[in-house]
Amino acid sequence: MSKTRTAVRSAIALAGVSMLALTACTGPSGGSSSSGSAGGGGPVTVGTTDKVTFLDPAGSYDNGSFMVMNQIYPFLLNSKPGSAEPQPDIAESASFTSPTEYTVKLKSGLKWANGDSLDSADVKFSFDRQVKINDPNGPASLLDNLDSTEAKDATTVVFHLKQGNDQTFPQVLTGPVGPIVDHNVFPADKVMNDEDIIAKKAFAGPFTISSYQKNQLVSFKANPDYKGLLGAPKTDTVNLKYYSDSNNLKLDVQQSNIDVAWRSLPATDVDSLSKDSKVKVYKGPGGEIRYIVFNFDTMPFGAKTPEADAKKALAVRQAMADLVDREAIATQVYKGTYTPLYSYVPDGFPGATTPLKSMYGDGSGKPSLDKAKQALSAAGVTGPLTLNLQYNPDHYGKSSGDEYALVKQQLENGGLFKVNLQSTEWVTYSKDRAKDAYPMYQLGWFPDFSDPDNYLTPFFTKNSFLKNHYDNPTVQDLITKEATNPDKSAREKQIGDVQDAVAKDLSTLPLLQGSQVAVAGASVKGVDSTLDPSFKFRLGVLSK
């Protein structure tokens, strides 16, 4: 994700959750210290169109992979279903012991499913490994503020931070960079393939994996040795079935062939299913955003193009911002399940503003062809200019095709642009987009945790996970300041300043904000408790 602040962490303390002060301590776990025994009412099957790229936490930074990781790996900190508040998971306690030291005490007697001991050596190894591998599709950027990890003894770990008073670090430990891995199994310098992880039984979360057909079917089995915050799964066996076509996902949940449909059903299907008495539609707090990324090297007039001109490249981005009609996309494609997004931090989070609403288009959120013409003309850009725009047809739901067809239509209005629209399947897309293959492209974001910084640090620091070559030292300095400011009101103002500054540069073009949606059979329990501000889908709460 991102970096530089010397980058300080991506955060997640949900809108309304108080920021951690220097002496804040997550304290002893309030949950069960023993997994107990799993309940039973028959296996539960969950369907999804998401895909796994890698089960290795160092090699993937996407919703589909992280969803599986949440079930099988241990975390130092986690949050109870229904909450986003970080609490000790396999840790006994965790607290700031100085402005730049965060100390974690592990529970004793922890072990991996393969029998290996789980201790501070695994913790140090896991975080050192993330930093060393620094995979372009991994989450290492979340550790930009981590200076070093020290294993003081078998159960004590001290994280030494570069910047003091990091308001986000406890949240970072709950996110995609937080899974702990077995140092006896994983290589220190490269990503491990899924099959070897499974063969070595390198699990210590609420579940283990009993069978694995990548992006087809995964069977999870309750882990009797898990001693973390989440307790024993409600169901001993949970299956995760993957779909390439959301139509089949809808039909299977409707016909009770699966118990839960989780990501992603088109808005029209959600609307239809809400009227079906055999199923129930659940909605949770919104944190998802959808946006277009600009590659500052390869977009029209980008830094590494033959016609490189920063002023003209900015004018292209500005004209695109003037032409998009977010309201039309939200209503026509998503039937109101998404709402227009006019900034980088979604509505509802502390410090969220709407600079794009006044700066572009007609000044009230609507598009303006005249404004777009003025932006291009002032920079000396003549048209029509070809835009190569890439989108993904499977990872963000079937409606992406309709969404980007409408975006294409909007951008071509008035003849300023000719849009060459192309699509690529996610497994290839997720790799190629970080290799400068796409001058501009679609992405969505599912927050690592519920804090406004999680929409800033991962995106707009120098070595962000976007890999789009955006580099504004002023923005980076502002991000560092907001992420280390314990004064809540002052921090919110700084978060607003970041949004204003990025809105002028248009590193990305925000389009929509959406909520979490799941559809389940009438006999299924627990779905509502996992659609919470942590944005983690926990299989352990499901039963029937």
Secondary structure, DSSP 4 states (H G I P E B T S, - for coil): ----SS-------TTTPPPPPTT-B--S-SS-SS------SS-EEEEES---S-SSTTS--SHHHHHHHHHHS--SEE--TT----EESSEEEEEEEETTEEEEEEPTT-B-TTS-B-SHHHHHHHHHHHHHH--TTSSGGGGTTEEEEEEEETTEEEEEESSSS-SSHHHHTTSTT-----TTTS-SSSPPPHHHHHHTT---SSEEEEEEETTTEEEEEE-TT--STT-S-SSSEEEEEE-S-HHHHHHHHHTTSSSEEES---HHHHHHHTT-TTEEEEEEEEEEEEEEEE-TTTSTT-TTSTT--HHHHHHHHHHHHHH--HHHIIIIITTTSEEE--SSSPTTSTT---HHHHHSTTSSSS--HHHHHHHHHHHT--SPEEEEEEE-SSTT-TTHHHHHHHHHHHHHGGGSEEEEEEE--HHHHHHHGGGT--SEEEEEE--SSSSGGGGTHHHHSTT-TT-S----HHHHHHHHHHHT---HHHHHHHHHHHHHHHHHHTSEEEEEEEEEEEEEETT-BSHHHHSSTT----GGG-B-
